[in-house]
Amino acid sequence: MAKSNASGTGGTPATASLTASDVPFTLHRYEHDSTVTDFGAEAARKLDVAAERIFKTLVVDAGGQLAVAVIPVNSRMQLSAVASALGVKRVRLADPAVAQRKTGYVVGGISPLGQKSPLPTVIDESCLEHPTVFVSGGRRGLDIEIAPAALLALTRGKAAQLTSS
């Protein structure tokens, strides 16, 4: 995988952080349809990539502290599994406005990389089954393809089972 140039009009905090880290990645752009709200399914369809390789970034409230769960777009997050992985009693989805303010990204474009305030991150262990996975590049219509080990390292994330089988 070649390192992509993240400067210019395609640059986001996520791509800037990748460029600064010298980690190989590939940017994939597509035209986002403003009527679509299932952003992950749209990315899978428009990029012609299996849904289990496209991961969505969900901001959760872990008892007053925010964290990030990154799961395949074709899976459902198990709140109890995320709580366990984070070492807390329970989690719930964070208020979208709070998630946007804390990460610096809009819903549908929240990236696990380059967040305004880096949050504790857990990533579904299924990512390790693929040579590369896709995560949001920091805006709707922009995905980053990256090796799972690099994603875990850059986010200081932990791999855990976060979805139901």
C-alpha positions in Angstrom: 0.0 0.0 0.0 1.5 3.3 -1.0 1.5 6.3 1.2 -1.1 8.8 -0.1 -0.6 12.5 -0.3 -3.0 14.0 2.2 -2.2 17.7 1.5 -4.4 20.1 -0.4 -8.2 19.9 -0.6 -8.4 16.3 0.6 -6.5 16.9 3.8 -8.2 16.3 7.2 -6.8 16.0 10.7 -6.9 12.2 10.2 -4.9 12.3 7.0 -2.5 14.9 8.4 -1.8 12.6 11.5 -1.1 9.7 9.2 1.2 11.7 7.0 3.1 12.9 10.1 3.4 9.4 11.4 4.9 8.1 8.2 2.4 5.1 8.2 1.3 3.8 4.8 -2.3 4.4 3.9 -4.5 4.9 0.8 -7.3 7.5 0.5 -10.5 6.5 -1.2 -12.9 9.2 -2.2 -16.5 8.9 -3.3 -19.4 11.2 -3.9 -21.5 11.2 -0.7 -25.3 11.3 -1.3 -26.7 13.9 1.2 -29.9 11.9 1.5 -28.1 8.8 2.8 -27.8 8.3 6.5 -26.3 4.8 6.5 -22.8 6.1 5.8 -21.0 2.7 6.2 -23.3 0.9 3.7 -22.8 3.8 1.3 -19.0 3.6 1.6 -19.1 -0.2 1.0 -21.3 0.1 -2.0 -19.5 3.1 -3.6 -16.0 1.8 -3.0 -17.0 -1.8 -3.9 -15.5 -3.2 -0.8 -16.9 -6.0 1.4 -18.8 -4.4 4.4 -16.8 -6.4 6.9 -13.7 -4.4 5.9 -15.4 -1.0 6.3 -15.4 0.1 10.0 -17.5 2.7 11.6 -16.4 4.9 14.5 -18.9 5.2 17.3 -18.4 7.6 20.2 -19.7 6.2 23.5 -20.3 7.7 26.9 -18.5 5.4 29.4 -19.9 6.8 32.6 -19.2 10.5 31.9 -16.0 9.9 29.9 -16.1 9.5 26.2 -14.4 6.7 24.3 -14.5 5.3 20.7 -15.6 1.9 19.5 -14.6 0.9 15.9 -16.7 -1.9 14.4 -17.6 -3.3 11.0 -20.4 -1.4 9.4 -22.4 -4.6 8.9 -22.3 -5.5 12.6 -24.2 -4.3 15.7 -22.2 -3.0 18.6 -22.7 -5.0 21.9 -22.7 -2.3 24.6 -21.7 -4.8 27.3 -18.7 -6.0 25.2 -17.6 -2.4 24.7 -18.0 -1.6 28.4 -15.9 -4.7 29.3 -13.2 -3.8 26.8 -13.0 -0.3 28.3 -13.1 -1.7 31.8 -16.3 0.2 32.8 -19.7 -1.0 34.0 -21.7 0.3 31.1 -21.6 2.5 28.0 -24.2 4.2 25.9 -23.9 6.0 22.6 -22.8 9.5 23.1 -24.9 12.5 22.2 -24.0 13.3 18.5 -23.4 17.0 19.2 -21.0 16.1 22.1 -19.3 13.5 19.8 -18.8 16.1 17.1 -17.5 18.7 19.5 -15.1 16.4 21.2 -13.7 14.7 18.0 -13.8 17.7 15.7 -15.6 15.7 13.0 -19.2 15.5 11.9 -21.4 12.4 12.4 -20.8 10.1 9.4 -17.3 11.4 9.1 -15.9 10.7 12.6 -12.5 9.2 12.2 -10.6 7.2 14.9 -7.5 9.1 13.8 -6.6 12.8 14.3 -9.3 13.6 16.8 -9.3 17.0 18.4 -9.2 15.3 21.8 -7.9 11.7 21.3 -10.3 9.3 23.0 -9.6 5.8 24.5 -10.3 3.4 21.6 -11.4 -0.2 21.2 -11.5 -1.9 17.8 -13.4 -5.0 17.0 -10.9 -7.9 16.7 -12.3 -8.9 13.4 -10.1 -6.2 11.9 -7.2 -8.6 12.4 -8.7 -11.0 9.8 -8.0 -8.5 7.0 -4.7 -7.2 5.5 -6.3 -3.7 5.4 -9.5 -2.1 6.7 -11.2 1.1 5.8 -12.1 3.8 8.4 -13.5 7.3 7.9 -11.0 9.8 6.7 -12.6 12.7 8.6 -15.4 13.6 6.3 -18.3 12.0 4.5 -17.1 10.5 1.2 -13.5 10.0 2.3 -12.2 6.7 3.7 -8.7 5.6 4.7 -7.4 2.2 3.9 -4.9 1.1 6.5 -3.3 -2.0 8.0 -5.1 -3.1 11.3 -1.8 -3.2 13.2 -1.1 0.4 12.2 -4.7 1.5 13.1 -4.3 -0.1 16.6 -0.9 1.5 17.1 -1.9 5.0 16.0 -5.1 5.1 18.1 -3.3 3.3 21.0 -6.3 1.1 20.7 -7.2 -2.3 22.0 -8.6 -5.2 19.9 -11.6 -6.9 21.5 -14.8 -8.7 20.5 -17.3 -5.8 20.3 -20.0 -7.3 18.2 -22.3 -10.3 18.4 -21.2 -13.3 16.4 
